Amino acid sequence: MSKKEIVTSEVHAPFGNYSAAVQKGNMLFISGFGPFDANQKLVGAGDIEAQTHLTMQNIKKTAEVAGFTMADVVRSTVYLADIKHWAVFNEIYGQYFERPYPARCVVECKLNGFLVEIECTAIKD
């Protein structure tokens, strides 16, 4: 079973030598997405709410192109430029999932001019 690159014009292309998402069998690995539109332009500068929504929408669109749903997401890693944004981020993130929520790790780190980046793994039954 070979791996398949997932590509869609609905979200921004990768900024480097990596795939936005890779599917292997019933598993989907979504690279770290940030708050960039399909033209690679940063959206919502300084606005954690707008940036979180766009980041989650990018993940959702990518999953759907591969035939997955947000219910198939089993884990995520979240990078926040400032951990003080955790409560606002968490409220918005929760709007995209239902129980049981994916396993998740949230870390504060230096991002390149944006406030949030999220990577996910999804598995179909």
C-alpha positions as CSV (number, residue, x, y, z in Angstrom):
1,M,0.0,0.0,0.0
2,S,1.6,3.2,-1.1
3,K,1.2,6.7,0.3
4,K,-0.8,9.3,-1.5
5,E,-0.3,13.1,-1.4
6,I,-3.4,15.0,-0.7
7,V,-3.7,18.2,-2.7
8,T,-6.4,20.8,-2.9
9,S,-6.6,24.4,-4.3
10,E,-9.0,25.3,-1.4
11,V,-6.1,25.7,1.1
12,H,-2.6,27.1,0.8
13,A,0.2,25.0,-0.8
14,P,3.1,23.9,1.4
15,F,5.8,26.5,2.1
16,G,8.6,24.0,1.7
17,N,9.5,20.4,0.8
18,Y,6.7,18.6,2.4
19,S,3.1,17.5,1.7
20,A,0.2,19.3,3.1
21,A,-1.3,15.9,3.9
22,V,-0.4,12.3,3.2
23,Q,-2.8,9.3,3.2
24,K,-1.7,5.7,3.7
25,G,-4.5,3.2,3.9
26,N,-7.1,4.4,6.4
27,M,-4.8,6.9,7.9
28,L,-4.4,10.6,7.1
29,F,-1.5,12.7,8.3
30,I,-2.1,16.5,8.0
31,S,0.9,18.7,8.3
32,G,0.9,21.8,10.4
33,F,-1.5,24.3,9.1
34,G,-1.6,28.0,10.0
35,P,-3.9,30.9,9.3
36,F,-3.1,31.3,5.6
37,D,-5.5,31.7,2.8
38,A,-5.2,29.7,-0.5
39,N,-2.8,32.3,-1.8
40,Q,-0.4,31.8,1.2
41,K,-1.4,35.2,2.7
42,L,-1.6,35.5,6.5
43,V,-5.1,36.2,7.7
44,G,-6.2,37.8,10.9
45,A,-2.8,39.3,12.0
46,G,-2.9,39.5,15.8
47,D,-6.4,38.0,16.1
48,I,-6.3,34.5,17.7
49,E,-10.0,33.9,17.0
50,A,-9.7,34.6,13.2
51,Q,-6.5,32.7,13.0
52,T,-7.8,29.6,14.8
53,H,-11.0,29.5,12.7
54,L,-9.0,29.7,9.4
55,T,-6.5,27.1,10.6
56,M,-9.3,24.7,11.6
57,Q,-11.1,25.3,8.3
58,N,-7.9,24.5,6.4
59,I,-7.6,21.2,8.3
60,K,-11.3,20.4,7.7
61,K,-11.1,21.1,4.0
62,T,-8.0,19.0,3.6
63,A,-9.5,16.1,5.5
64,E,-12.7,16.2,3.4
65,V,-10.7,16.2,0.1
66,A,-9.2,12.9,1.3
67,G,-12.6,11.5,2.2
68,F,-12.2,12.0,6.0
69,T,-14.3,14.0,8.4
70,M,-13.3,15.9,11.6
71,A,-14.8,12.9,13.5
72,D,-12.0,10.8,12.1
73,V,-9.3,13.0,13.7
74,V,-7.8,11.1,16.6
75,R,-4.9,13.4,17.6
76,S,-3.6,16.8,17.1
77,T,-0.6,18.9,18.1
78,V,-1.1,22.6,18.6
79,Y,1.5,25.3,18.6
80,L,0.6,28.6,20.2
81,A,2.8,31.7,19.9
82,D,1.5,32.7,23.4
83,I,0.0,30.3,25.9
84,K,-2.2,33.2,27.1
85,H,-4.3,32.5,24.0
86,W,-5.1,29.0,25.2
87,A,-8.7,29.7,26.5
88,V,-9.8,31.5,23.3
89,F,-8.1,28.9,21.1
90,N,-9.7,26.0,23.1
91,E,-13.2,27.4,22.8
92,I,-12.9,27.7,19.0
93,Y,-11.1,24.4,18.6
94,G,-14.0,22.7,20.5
95,Q,-16.5,24.0,17.9
96,Y,-14.9,21.7,15.2
97,F,-15.1,18.4,17.2
98,E,-17.5,16.4,19.2
99,R,-16.9,13.9,22.0
100,P,-14.8,11.9,22.1
101,Y,-12.3,14.7,21.3
102,P,-9.0,13.9,19.7
103,A,-6.0,13.4,21.9
104,R,-4.1,16.7,21.9
105,C,-0.9,18.4,23.0
106,V,-0.6,22.2,23.2
107,V,2.8,23.8,23.3
108,E,3.9,27.4,23.3
109,C,6.6,28.2,20.8
110,K,7.9,30.9,18.5
111,L,6.0,31.0,15.3
112,N,6.9,33.0,12.2
113,G,4.6,36.0,12.6
114,F,1.4,34.0,13.3
115,L,-0.4,32.9,16.4
116,V,-1.4,29.2,15.9
117,E,-0.4,26.1,13.9
118,I,-2.1,22.7,14.2
119,E,-1.2,19.3,12.8
120,C,-3.5,16.3,12.9
121,T,-3.8,12.5,12.4
122,A,-7.1,11.0,11.2
123,I,-8.0,7.3,11.0
124,K,-11.1,5.9,9.2
125,D,-12.9,3.0,10.7
